[in-house]
């Protein structure tokens, strides 16, 4: 699927430690590698604290990584700064988890959406600025009356739409959606995800979609990466990861998804994951078990996974 497509983002052996050398040291990202291809949605899943959001913020250079390298459209982000960083930020934007916290409560919607336009000098006149903001609000299903209102006057779903409009303002190629639906009602979640898919098709966007909800990630993503304790444990197409999980942690995550049938749900057994294997000191790296489906494992574990699939 991906061989003939161009890599937009390459994350190579990236590690990041918070509070290095102190008692409360945390290895937030531990030797993580993956690629995101142009025009695809790469879903990143895992429990709270697994490092998903940190990976997204590190790609955007909101955090500086300790080891490894990240490239965007062929350009290394290791030492990027000044004008180059500003130009990169025009190409890569973020939609945040909590729309209430990510929108400035003292600014009107017109100014929130236009902030990126002002910073990058993309609209020389006030007329062009207003026209562009109006167009962005139209794109996300908001109307003209909303321009002069403040964030607290909107519902959660509307606020998230404003966040999406703000991200789209500078015409980015790549958007990191950091759990954009977790703070919303279930009925609104579907609307926001469908809007994001529509915008992706129309504007040729590439997404890194971070979420807890594996069902939603399968629905929107082309490929999925599963994280735990800062490590990338499994990468594959959404169908492969969802229908044929290999790593025990992925199996555990999938077994936790509730079933709509109450009779089936009563008898469903949640698979417990024993993380002690990750602490045994053995060196693990990504192995391709089936075509395009990679798992973090030792040589012996990889051989066992392959044998299991060849039965």
C-alpha positions as CSV (number, residue, x, y, z in Angstrom):
1,X,0.0,0.0,0.0
2,X,2.7,2.5,1.1
3,X,5.7,1.6,-1.1
4,X,4.9,4.0,-3.9
5,X,3.7,6.8,-1.7
6,X,5.8,9.6,-0.4
7,X,6.7,9.8,3.3
8,X,5.7,13.1,4.8
9,X,6.8,12.5,8.4
10,X,9.6,10.1,9.5
11,X,10.2,9.4,13.2
12,X,13.4,7.6,13.6
13,X,14.5,6.1,17.0
14,X,13.2,9.1,18.9
15,X,13.5,9.2,22.7
16,X,12.4,11.9,25.2
17,X,12.9,12.0,29.0
18,X,11.3,14.5,31.3
19,X,13.2,15.6,34.4
20,X,16.3,13.6,33.3
21,X,18.6,12.7,36.2
22,X,16.0,13.6,38.9
23,X,13.9,11.4,41.2
24,X,10.8,11.9,39.2
25,X,12.4,11.1,35.8
26,X,10.0,9.9,33.2
27,X,10.9,8.2,29.9
28,X,7.9,9.6,27.9
29,X,9.1,8.3,24.5
30,X,11.4,5.3,24.3
31,X,13.1,4.7,20.9
32,X,10.0,5.2,18.8
33,X,10.1,4.9,15.0
34,X,7.3,5.1,12.4
35,X,6.4,6.9,9.1
36,X,3.4,8.8,8.0
37,X,2.6,8.9,4.3
38,X,1.2,11.8,2.4
39,X,-2.6,11.8,2.4
40,X,-3.1,9.0,5.0
41,X,-4.5,9.0,8.5
42,X,-2.2,7.4,11.0
43,X,-4.0,6.5,14.2
44,X,-2.1,6.4,17.5
45,X,-3.7,4.5,20.4
46,X,-2.9,3.5,23.9
47,X,-4.0,4.0,27.5
48,X,-3.5,7.3,29.3
49,X,0.2,8.1,29.9
50,X,1.5,5.9,27.1
51,X,3.1,8.8,25.3
52,X,0.7,9.4,22.4
53,X,0.2,13.1,23.0
54,X,4.0,13.6,23.7
55,X,4.8,12.0,20.4
56,X,2.4,14.5,18.6
57,X,3.8,17.5,20.4
58,X,7.4,16.4,19.8
59,X,6.7,16.1,16.0
60,X,5.5,19.8,16.2
61,X,8.6,20.8,18.1
62,X,6.6,21.8,21.2
63,X,9.0,19.5,23.0
64,X,12.7,18.9,22.1
65,X,13.6,15.3,21.8
66,X,16.8,13.8,23.3
67,X,17.8,11.2,20.7
68,X,16.9,10.2,17.2
69,X,15.5,12.3,14.4
70,X,12.3,13.5,12.9
71,X,12.0,14.6,9.3
72,X,9.1,16.5,7.7
73,X,8.9,16.5,3.9
74,X,12.6,15.5,3.9
75,X,13.8,18.2,6.2
76,X,15.2,17.3,9.6
77,X,13.6,19.0,12.6
78,X,16.5,18.3,15.0
79,X,18.0,21.8,15.0
80,X,15.2,23.7,13.2
81,X,14.6,27.2,14.6
82,X,13.8,30.8,13.7
83,X,12.3,31.4,10.3
84,X,12.5,27.7,9.3
85,X,10.5,26.7,12.4
86,X,7.9,29.3,11.7
87,X,7.6,28.0,8.1
88,X,7.3,24.4,9.4
89,X,4.5,25.4,11.8
90,X,2.6,26.8,8.8
91,X,2.7,23.3,7.2
92,X,1.9,21.4,10.5
93,X,-0.9,22.3,12.8
94,X,-2.6,20.8,15.9
95,X,-6.2,20.3,17.0
96,X,-6.2,20.0,20.8
97,X,-8.1,17.7,23.1
98,X,-10.0,20.3,25.1
99,X,-11.5,23.0,22.9
100,X,-12.4,25.1,26.0
101,X,-8.8,25.3,27.2
102,X,-7.2,25.7,23.7
103,X,-9.3,28.8,22.8
104,X,-8.5,32.2,24.3
105,X,-11.6,33.2,26.2
106,X,-10.9,36.9,25.8
107,X,-10.8,36.8,22.0
108,X,-13.6,36.8,19.6
109,X,-13.9,33.9,17.1
110,X,-12.9,36.1,14.2
111,X,-9.6,36.8,15.9
112,X,-9.0,33.3,17.2
113,X,-9.4,31.8,13.7
114,X,-7.3,34.6,12.1
115,X,-4.4,34.4,14.6
116,X,-2.4,32.2,12.3
117,X,-3.1,34.4,9.3
118,X,-1.8,37.4,11.2
119,X,1.3,35.7,12.4
120,X,2.3,34.5,9.0
121,X,1.1,37.6,7.1
122,X,-1.2,35.7,4.8
123,X,-3.9,38.3,4.4
124,X,-2.6,41.8,3.6
125,X,-6.0,43.6,4.0
126,X,-8.8,43.5,6.6
127,X,-11.3,42.5,3.8
128,X,-9.2,39.5,2.7
129,X,-8.8,38.5,6.4
130,X,-12.5,38.6,7.1
131,X,-13.3,36.8,3.8
132,X,-10.9,34.0,4.7
133,X,-12.2,33.7,8.2
134,X,-15.8,33.5,6.9
135,X,-14.8,30.9,4.4
136,X,-13.1,28.8,7.2
137,X,-16.2,29.0,9.3
138,X,-18.3,27.9,6.3
139,X,-16.0,24.9,5.9
140,X,-16.6,23.7,9.4
141,X,-20.4,24.4,9.4
142,X,-20.5,27.6,11.5
143,X,-22.2,30.8,10.3
144,X,-21.5,34.5,10.0
145,X,-23.3,35.4,13.3
146,X,-20.6,33.5,15.2
147,X,-17.7,35.8,14.2
148,X,-18.3,38.3,16.9
149,X,-19.0,35.9,19.7
150,X,-16.7,34.5,22.4
151,X,-15.7,30.8,23.0
152,X,-17.9,30.4,26.2
153,X,-21.0,31.1,24.1
154,X,-20.6,27.8,22.1
155,X,-21.2,24.2,22.8
156,X,-18.2,21.7,23.0
157,X,-18.8,20.5,19.4
158,X,-18.9,24.0,18.1
159,X,-15.7,24.9,20.0
160,X,-14.0,22.0,18.5
161,X,-15.1,23.1,15.0
162,X,-13.6,26.5,15.7
163,X,-10.3,24.7,16.7
164,X,-10.4,22.9,13.4
165,X,-11.0,26.2,11.5
166,X,-8.1,27.7,13.3
167,X,-5.8,24.8,12.3
168,X,-6.9,25.0,8.7
169,X,-6.4,28.8,8.4
170,X,-2.7,28.6,7.3
171,X,-3.4,25.8,4.8
172,X,-1.3,23.1,6.4
173,X,-0.3,19.8,4.8
174,X,-0.3,17.9,8.1
175,X,-2.6,18.1,11.2
176,X,-2.1,16.4,14.5
177,X,-5.5,15.7,16.1
178,X,-4.8,15.1,19.8
179,X,-7.9,13.3,21.1
180,X,-10.1,15.8,19.3
181,X,-13.4,14.0,20.2
182,X,-12.8,12.7,23.8
183,X,-14.3,15.8,25.4
184,X,-17.5,15.6,23.3
185,X,-20.8,13.9,23.5
186,X,-21.0,10.6,21.5
187,X,-23.5,12.1,18.9
188,X,-21.2,15.1,18.4
189,X,-18.1,12.9,18.1
190,X,-19.4,11.3,14.8
191,X,-20.1,14.8,13.4
192,X,-16.6,16.0,14.1
193,X,-14.9,12.9,12.8
194,X,-17.0,13.0,9.6
195,X,-16.1,16.7,9.2
196,X,-12.4,15.8,9.5
197,X,-12.7,13.1,6.9
198,X,-14.5,15.4,4.5
199,X,-11.9,18.1,4.9
200,X,-9.1,15.5,4.4
201,X,-10.6,14.4,1.1
202,X,-11.2,18.0,-0.1
203,X,-7.9,19.4,0.9
204,X,-5.6,16.4,0.6
205,X,-4.6,16.6,4.3
206,X,-2.5,14.1,6.3
207,X,-3.5,13.4,9.9
208,X,-1.9,11.9,13.0
209,X,-5.0,11.0,14.9
210,X,-4.4,10.4,18.6
211,X,-7.2,8.6,20.6
212,X,-8.1,6.1,23.3
213,X,-11.1,4.7,21.4
214,X,-9.9,1.9,19.1
215,X,-13.2,1.6,17.3
216,X,-13.1,5.3,16.3
217,X,-9.4,5.0,15.3
218,X,-10.2,2.0,13.1
219,X,-13.1,3.9,11.5
220,X,-10.9,7.0,10.5
221,X,-7.4,5.5,10.1
222,X,-5.5,3.9,7.3
223,X,-2.8,2.5,9.6
224,X,-2.6,2.3,13.4
225,X,0.3,2.4,15.9
226,X,-0.2,1.0,19.4
227,X,1.8,2.6,22.3
228,X,2.5,1.6,25.9
229,X,4.9,3.1,28.4
230,X,6.5,5.3,25.7
231,X,7.2,2.4,23.3
232,X,5.6,1.6,20.0
233,X,4.4,-2.0,20.3
234,X,2.6,-2.7,17.0
235,X,2.0,-1.0,13.7
236,X,-0.2,-2.2,10.8
237,X,-3.1,-1.4,8.7
238,X,-6.3,-0.6,10.7
239,X,-7.9,-3.9,9.5
240,X,-4.8,-6.0,10.4
241,X,-4.4,-4.5,13.9
242,X,-8.1,-4.6,14.6
243,X,-9.0,-8.0,13.2
244,X,-5.6,-9.8,13.7
245,X,-3.8,-8.2,16.7
246,X,-0.4,-9.8,17.4
247,X,1.1,-8.1,20.5
248,X,-0.6,-9.2,23.8
249,X,-1.1,-5.6,24.8
250,X,-3.1,-4.9,21.6
251,X,-5.2,-8.0,22.2
252,X,-5.9,-6.7,25.7
253,X,-6.9,-3.2,24.4
254,X,-9.3,-4.8,21.9
255,X,-10.8,-7.1,24.4
256,X,-11.8,-4.1,26.5
257,X,-14.1,-2.6,23.8
258,X,-17.7,-3.1,25.0
259,X,-20.1,-5.0,22.8
260,X,-23.6,-3.6,22.0
261,X,-25.2,-7.0,22.5
262,X,-26.0,-7.3,26.3
263,X,-26.0,-11.1,26.2
264,X,-22.6,-11.2,24.5
265,X,-21.3,-8.5,26.8
266,X,-22.2,-10.5,29.9
267,X,-20.0,-13.4,28.7
268,X,-17.1,-11.4,27.3
269,X,-13.8,-11.9,29.1
270,X,-11.3,-9.1,29.2
271,X,-7.8,-10.2,28.5
272,X,-5.4,-9.0,31.2
273,X,-2.0,-7.7,30.0
274,X,1.1,-8.6,32.0
275,X,3.6,-5.8,31.3
276,X,6.4,-7.6,33.2
277,X,7.7,-8.9,29.8
278,X,8.6,-5.3,28.9
279,X,10.8,-5.1,32.0
280,X,12.9,-8.3,31.5
281,X,15.9,-6.4,30.1
282,X,15.9,-8.1,26.7
283,X,16.4,-6.0,23.6
284,X,13.4,-5.7,21.4
285,X,13.0,-4.2,18.0
286,X,10.3,-3.9,15.3
287,X,9.8,-7.1,13.3
288,X,7.6,-7.5,10.3
289,X,5.4,-10.5,11.1
290,X,3.1,-10.3,8.1
291,X,3.5,-7.9,5.2
292,X,3.2,-4.3,6.6
293,X,2.4,-5.5,10.1
294,X,5.2,-4.8,12.6
295,X,5.5,-5.8,16.2
296,X,8.1,-4.9,18.9
297,X,9.6,-8.3,19.9
298,X,12.8,-10.3,20.6
299,X,14.0,-12.6,17.8
300,X,12.4,-15.6,19.6
301,X,9.1,-13.8,20.2
302,X,9.0,-12.7,16.5
303,X,9.6,-16.3,15.4
304,X,6.8,-17.5,17.7
305,X,4.4,-14.9,16.3
306,X,5.2,-15.9,12.7
307,X,4.8,-19.6,13.5
308,X,1.4,-18.9,15.1
309,X,0.3,-17.2,11.8
310,X,1.6,-20.0,9.6
311,X,-0.3,-22.8,11.4
